[in-house]
Amino acid sequence: MKKYFSILILAISMFSLSLFTDNSIEVNAASIGEYLPQPEEGWKRYDNTNPAIKYEGSWRHVTSTSPRYNNTESHSNVVNSSIEFYFVGTDLRIINTMANNRDSINYITIDGKKENYSDYSNNPLGDNHIVTYEKLNLENKLHHVKIEKKENSNTTYLVLDAIDVDGTLLSENEIPSGESISLDKNNLELFEGSSEKLTATVTPDTAKVIWSSSDKSIATVDQDGNVTAVREGEAIITAKIENTDIAATSTVIVKKLSNESSNAILSITLVNGITKEYDVTNNVLNDYLKWFDSAQGTSTFKFSKTISPYKKVTEYIVHDKIASFEIREY
């Protein structure tokens, strides 16, 4: 009997040792819905009271609320209340208590891309230290995060217990000021059907610029900054550095050509410094503007003039010889 007991002890010891030496046994990382009382290795946890976290709207910041992380929690039952923060890194987790008085839909926007997650559970006592949201494999750079309460209910809450990141939370005054954008023109005045290019200067010069118009029925813009006037009115053209809130704007005022028979002076300055002036109707002016926007190279536009003693004089303007032009209505 003593012999069999010794063999049993040996077998148990060998099995226990195999738990530490068997390479097939893996420890899985936490995922959404799982209990995570402390951050995993390589991550850092920031409590809801961290000054780098900005709260907007109506909030209660509660202390001595065991078993929350650091015994603190922030919550709001007012729609449009929000949480905002910046971090540098690639991975993000929201750590919260799930309960039946939590919102089932929270909006979270990371670098302009919106998703949603839930803190709701049917447990009235609450499940603590739960990963309620996770975003992995972001680009390793500065990220802007905003969480908003959108459920219009004063009986459920948007809450925050803690934030886990694999990098660092930054307060607003710690955010690098290396990115910037400006436009060469703050205002544009265009006639219907005409176009003009806006040029954006960005830092760093590798940053991608996204162009947009506040009203495409008045003025449109392509992704090269070419603005086209559509109809009379005013629109704002915005050039924004991709995945940031850094932007510059230009106000476009589109004017309507008054009528078919009214006249204007079209003053064209050529690259050699010579200026040509033509008294034109709006029909001719419209034709010229459309030609100028679509033509290139040695394409020509003709103007008819009356010069004594000649019956008719036709002048041709070559597109790539034009330095600038000016329109003076009268």
Salt bridges, closest charged atoms under 4 A:
GLU40 OE1 - ARG93 NH1 3.27
GLU56 OE2 - LYS54 NZ 3.56
GLU73 OE2 - ARG68 NE 2.98
GLU73 OE1 - HIS75 ND1 3.73
GLU73 OE2 - ARG102 NH2 3.12
GLU84 OE2 - HIS144 NE2 2.50
ASP103 OD2 - LYS149 NZ 2.83
ASP111 OD2 - HIS143 ND1 2.60
GLU115 OE2 - LYS135 NZ 2.63
GLU134 OE2 - ARG93 NE 2.78
GLU148 OE2 - LYS150 NZ 3.81
ASP164 OD1 - ARG45 NE 2.66
GLU172 OE2 - LYS54 NZ 3.82
ASP184 OD2 - LYS185 NZ 3.07
GLU189 OE1 - LYS255 NZ 3.15
GLU192 OE1 - LYS256 NZ 3.78
GLU196 OE2 - LYS185 NZ 3.66
ASP245 OD2 - HIS144 ND1 2.85
GLU277 OE2 - ARG328 NH2 2.79
GLU315 OE2 - LYS276 NZ 3.82
GLU315 OE2 - LYS305 NZ 3.80
GLU326 OE1 - ARG328 NH1 2.65
